[in-house]
Amino acid sequence: MDVVIAGGHGQIAMRLERLLADGGHRARGLIRKPEQVSDLTALGAEAVACDLEGSDDVASAVAGADAVVFAAGAGPGSGAERKRTMDYGGAVKLIEAARATGVHRYLIVSSIGAHDPGGASGPMGPYLQAKHDADVAVEQSGLDYTIVRPGSLTDDPGTGLVTATTSMGGRGPVPRDDVAATLFAALQIDNTIGKTFELFAGETPIEEALRAL
Ligand SMILES: NC(=O)c1ccc[n+]([C@@H]2O[C@H](COP(=O)([O-])OP(=O)(O)OC[C@H]3O[C@@H](n4cnc5c(N)ncnc54)[C@H](OP(=O)(O)O)[C@@H]3O)[C@@H](O)[C@H]2O)c1
């Protein structure tokens, strides 16, 4: 596989890039800071300069890929404006680039709560509204999409065991390792196409959980 990951220096993204490279696949990470190139190279991935909030040509960055993964995010310190330009706008730019270049497969790291942004208070409101709107755009894109809505991300070691459910409204932690492993598996399991699911630490092996969706 040839996979382009937006937010290529992100914590989940780099875990996914390592899995892809170790599996003999091509991983291209979109980054915006030159000093991050060596971190991706060390994983066996390629770094491609592409700021999803700037005027960079996203289409040329994704051309030829088998799949794109949106794993970028403005981050917890950012304000409501960057939730719109990054978490929503960046996801839409990646959709447009995929469609323009004939890349059919699109995975997005969304979030629990994105199904009901009105239920959030404080800074979570604009964040979940942006995630919700990005997910709707992905669902309506015509692409072969998978929307992964993880619970609270942790840096605990992955277990390979998860709960994946299309019922919305759950809560709980999930290691970034297992989110990356789930994305890696979903890229290879067509049953995940057209699915939106929440993801938590659980008891079921990842592949089994995805095939049961
Ligand atoms: N924290 C949680 O509990 C939680 C729960 C559910 C879902 N999520 C979602 O999961 C996502 C991935 O998590 P993570 O921990 O891997 O995130 P992360 O480490 O913060 O990575 C986000 C990446 O997005 C990049 N980015 C920001 N603005 C960009 C732009 N304009 N163009 C291109 N790339 C840009 C950042 O690059 P720079 O280094 O250049 O800033 C960074 O590499 C989060 O963004 C969040 O939406 C989080």
The ligand as a MOL file (V3000), in Angstrom:
LIG
                    3D

  0  0  0     0  0            999 V3000
M  V30 BEGIN CTAB
M  V30 COUNTS 48 52 0 0 0
M  V30 BEGIN ATOM
M  V30 1 N -6.5570 13.8330 22.9070 0
M  V30 2 C -7.5760 12.9900 22.9090 0
M  V30 3 O -7.9330 12.4000 23.9390 0
M  V30 4 C -8.3380 12.7400 21.6210 0
M  V30 5 C -9.4560 11.9270 21.6650 0
M  V30 6 C -10.1050 11.6040 20.4720 0
M  V30 7 C -9.6190 12.0960 19.2650 0
M  V30 8 N -8.5260 12.9000 19.2440 0 CHG=1
M  V30 9 C -8.0410 13.3510 17.9240 0
M  V30 10 O -6.9470 12.5360 17.5440 0
M  V30 11 C -6.0860 13.3410 16.7110 0
M  V30 12 C -4.7200 12.7210 16.6360 0
M  V30 13 O -4.1770 12.6670 17.9470 0
M  V30 14 P -2.6080 12.8180 18.2010 0
M  V30 15 O -2.3850 12.7080 19.6690 0
M  V30 16 O -1.8790 11.9300 17.2520 0 CHG=-1
M  V30 17 O -2.4090 14.3600 17.7250 0
M  V30 18 P -1.0930 15.2470 17.6620 0
M  V30 19 O 0.0920 14.5120 18.1670 0
M  V30 20 O -1.4500 16.5660 18.2910 0
M  V30 21 O -0.8850 15.4570 16.0840 0
M  V30 22 C -1.5640 16.3960 15.3580 0
M  V30 23 C -0.7310 16.7160 14.1410 0
M  V30 24 O -1.4460 17.6430 13.3040 0
M  V30 25 C -0.4930 18.4980 12.7210 0
M  V30 26 N -1.0170 19.7360 12.1810 0
M  V30 27 C -1.5220 20.7900 12.8820 0
M  V30 28 N -1.8320 21.7780 12.0470 0
M  V30 29 C -1.4950 21.3620 10.7950 0
M  V30 30 C -1.5560 21.9350 9.5020 0
M  V30 31 N -2.0260 23.1860 9.3140 0
M  V30 32 N -1.1260 21.2380 8.4300 0
M  V30 33 C -0.6440 19.9890 8.5930 0
M  V30 34 N -0.5520 19.3730 9.7920 0
M  V30 35 C -0.9660 20.0600 10.8870 0
M  V30 36 C 0.4950 18.7570 13.8300 0
M  V30 37 O 1.7010 19.2120 13.2760 0
M  V30 38 P 2.6520 20.3420 13.9600 0
M  V30 39 O 3.7170 19.5940 14.6870 0
M  V30 40 O 3.1710 21.0730 12.7590 0
M  V30 41 O 1.7790 21.1910 14.8470 0
M  V30 42 C 0.6160 17.3760 14.4760 0
M  V30 43 O 1.6500 16.6360 13.8620 0
M  V30 44 C -6.1380 14.6960 17.3980 0
M  V30 45 O -5.8240 15.7170 16.5090 0
M  V30 46 C -7.5760 14.7800 17.8920 0
M  V30 47 O -8.3900 15.5050 16.9810 0
M  V30 48 C -7.8760 13.2300 20.3960 0
M  V30 END ATOM
M  V30 BEGIN BOND
M  V30 1 1 1 2
M  V30 2 2 2 3
M  V30 3 1 2 4
M  V30 4 1 4 5
M  V30 5 2 4 48
M  V30 6 2 5 6
M  V30 7 1 6 7
M  V30 8 2 7 8
M  V30 9 1 8 9
M  V30 10 1 8 48
M  V30 11 1 9 10
M  V30 12 1 9 46
M  V30 13 1 10 11
M  V30 14 1 11 12
M  V30 15 1 11 44
M  V30 16 1 12 13
M  V30 17 1 13 14
M  V30 18 2 14 15
M  V30 19 1 14 16
M  V30 20 1 14 17
M  V30 21 1 17 18
M  V30 22 2 18 19
M  V30 23 1 18 20
M  V30 24 1 18 21
M  V30 25 1 21 22
M  V30 26 1 22 23
M  V30 27 1 23 24
M  V30 28 1 23 42
M  V30 29 1 24 25
M  V30 30 1 25 26
M  V30 31 1 25 36
M  V30 32 1 26 27
M  V30 33 1 26 35
M  V30 34 2 27 28
M  V30 35 1 28 29
M  V30 36 1 29 30
M  V30 37 2 29 35
M  V30 38 1 30 31
M  V30 39 2 30 32
M  V30 40 1 32 33
M  V30 41 2 33 34
M  V30 42 1 34 35
M  V30 43 1 36 37
M  V30 44 1 36 42
M  V30 45 1 37 38
M  V30 46 2 38 39
M  V30 47 1 38 40
M  V30 48 1 38 41
M  V30 49 1 42 43
M  V30 50 1 44 45
M  V30 51 1 44 46
M  V30 52 1 46 47
M  V30 END BOND
M  V30 END CTAB
M  END
